[in-house]
Every structure is written in C-alpha cells, then in structure tokens.
Amino acid sequence: MSKMVKNNLKTIALILSVVAVSLLGSCKKSSYNQLSDEEMKWLVFKNYEHLNFTDGGSNQLNYVVTLRLKSYQKDGNNYNEFTSANFLQLNDTTAYFEEDSHGQLYIFKGSAGLQVTFTWPHFPIKNVALTSLIPSLATIGGINYSDVFILNGTGFTDLRNDVQKIWYSKSKGVLQLQDTAGNTWIRSF
C-alpha cells in the first residue's frame, strides 16, 4: 500500500473516531422517574369500584371509579410515571355541565418528586395538592383514622359546586363529605 493511501486511511479513521466520540458525547441518557411501592399506596381505588355515601338516613350519593390507569409521560429524555383513578357521580341530577360529575386522583413522579392531586365531583377546588398537606387524626363513623386530609372549600361553593368539605384518607380514599346544606355524607365500606 502506498504511503498516500495509508495517510488517507489514517485521516478517515481519525475523522470517524472524532464523529463517533462526538455522537456518543451528545447522546443523553433517558431517565425514568418511577413510582415506588410506597408511593403507589396512594392509589387505593379499584377499576369500577362503587363508592357509596349515606347521610344517616335513606339518602345516598353514589360514585364509580370509571378508569384506573398507569403509564409514562415523556418529557425530552425523561420518562415520568403517573397513575390515576377517575370518578363519576352516578345519577347526578344537579350537574350543570358534564364535568361537574367528574373527579380524579392523579399521582405523578417527575424530576421534582412526587405530586398527588385530587379533584372531586361538585367540589369547588380542583387539583388539590394532597402531598403539600399535613394529615391529621379523625374519627369518622366511629372509626379512628390517622392519615386524614381535610379539604375545605367553604367560601368557594356555588350552585354547581356544593360539596364544601371532604375528609380524605391516604389509606382508604374519600371517607366523608359535607355539603352546603349542612348534610354529612359518610362512606359505606
């Protein structure tokens, strides 16, 4: 082989090496923000589960979990895991709009950490950040709970959104509701 061919091969090899190193250096690794088993404990609802509440008499409010899912949301090279449960109030005769009857528990793990938000049918405050609240003790229906978040929408209610307080347990979900008429609705387990 001639000296010129050898030099050209060396030059080509050098160029290919530089290109390969450049490409490898510019490739970013994907990162996965996965929900841990402990974080998944927030998802206490099952698909098509019925949530029934009574006011102590014969009146009932009934809800169903319409969809429970788990997936990833892609953001650049980051894959952020989320899971959710969607709620629907059944036989809702007070809804002005279809969305009035819907709610959602949304659990998201991103680079900023865990975010759990909650929306309930006819509750005026949407996407309440449960992970930014401090749980307390509560006795509901004669049972003591140590992980209850009290969501207070008093002052924000209107004709469409008449649920003014919700007692939410991390381990059991919605335990109790209070409406603007002063009725207390306790969940039947």
Solvent accessible surface area in square Angstrom, and as a share of the most:
residue,aa,sasa,rsa
1,M,165,0.74
2,S,62,0.40
3,K,159,0.67
4,M,142,0.63
5,V,66,0.38
6,K,101,0.43
7,N,73,0.37
8,N,76,0.39
9,L,93,0.46
10,K,141,0.60
11,T,70,0.41
12,I,93,0.47
13,A,55,0.43
14,L,115,0.57
15,I,98,0.50
16,L,111,0.55
17,S,58,0.38
18,V,86,0.49
19,V,73,0.42
20,A,49,0.38
21,V,106,0.61
22,S,64,0.41
23,L,109,0.54
24,L,136,0.67
25,G,67,0.65
26,S,78,0.51
27,C,92,0.55
28,K,160,0.68
29,K,189,0.80
30,S,54,0.35
31,S,50,0.32
32,Y,126,0.48
33,N,29,0.15
34,Q,110,0.49
35,L,15,0.07
36,S,51,0.33
37,D,127,0.66
38,E,98,0.44
39,E,29,0.13
40,M,41,0.18
41,K,120,0.51
42,W,15,0.05
43,L,15,0.08
44,V,39,0.23
45,F,0,0.00
46,K,137,0.58
47,N,71,0.37
48,Y,149,0.57
49,E,46,0.21
50,H,107,0.48
51,L,0,0.00
52,N,52,0.27
53,F,0,0.00
54,T,37,0.22
55,D,43,0.22
56,G,78,0.75
57,G,51,0.49
58,S,109,0.70
59,N,86,0.44
60,Q,105,0.47
61,L,39,0.19
62,N,36,0.18
63,Y,1,0.01
64,V,17,0.09
65,V,0,0.00
66,T,47,0.27
67,L,81,0.40
68,R,87,0.32
69,L,61,0.30
70,K,109,0.46
71,S,49,0.32
72,Y,79,0.30
73,Q,87,0.38
74,K,126,0.54
75,D,88,0.45
76,G,55,0.53
77,N,60,0.31
78,N,51,0.26
79,Y,51,0.20
80,N,10,0.05
81,E,12,0.05
82,F,37,0.15
83,T,0,0.00
84,S,2,0.01
85,A,0,0.00
86,N,36,0.18
87,F,0,0.00
88,L,50,0.25
89,Q,20,0.09
90,L,52,0.26
91,N,135,0.69
92,D,31,0.16
93,T,131,0.76
94,T,76,0.44
95,A,36,0.28
96,Y,127,0.48
97,F,110,0.46
98,E,135,0.61
99,E,110,0.50
100,D,6,0.03
101,S,10,0.07
102,H,70,0.31
103,G,8,0.07
104,Q,63,0.28
105,L,0,0.00
106,Y,61,0.23
107,I,0,0.00
108,F,32,0.13
109,K,43,0.18
110,G,7,0.07
111,S,103,0.66
112,A,98,0.76
113,G,24,0.23
114,L,47,0.23
115,Q,91,0.41
116,V,0,0.00
117,T,30,0.17
118,F,1,0.00
119,T,18,0.10
120,W,0,0.00
121,P,0,0.00
122,H,6,0.03
123,F,1,0.01
124,P,24,0.15
125,I,57,0.29
126,K,97,0.41
127,N,100,0.51
128,V,21,0.12
129,A,43,0.34
130,L,0,0.00
131,T,58,0.34
132,S,86,0.56
133,L,70,0.35
134,I,159,0.81
135,P,61,0.39
136,S,50,0.32
137,L,145,0.72
138,A,17,0.13
139,T,92,0.53
140,I,10,0.05
141,G,55,0.53
142,G,69,0.66
143,I,95,0.48
144,N,121,0.62
145,Y,22,0.09
146,S,81,0.52
147,D,29,0.15
148,V,0,0.00
149,F,10,0.04
150,I,84,0.43
151,L,5,0.03
152,N,78,0.40
153,G,0,0.00
154,T,73,0.43
155,G,73,0.70
156,F,135,0.56
157,T,39,0.23
158,D,81,0.42
159,L,145,0.72
160,R,77,0.28
161,N,19,0.10
162,D,48,0.25
163,V,9,0.05
164,Q,32,0.14
165,K,53,0.23
166,I,0,0.00
167,W,34,0.12
168,Y,0,0.00
169,S,0,0.00
170,K,53,0.23
171,S,66,0.42
172,K,94,0.40
173,G,0,0.00
174,V,0,0.00
175,L,2,0.01
176,Q,21,0.09
177,L,1,0.00
178,Q,42,0.19
179,D,18,0.09
180,T,68,0.40
181,A,84,0.65
182,G,47,0.45
183,N,62,0.32
184,T,54,0.31
185,W,22,0.08
186,I,64,0.32
187,R,21,0.08
188,S,62,0.40
189,F,143,0.60
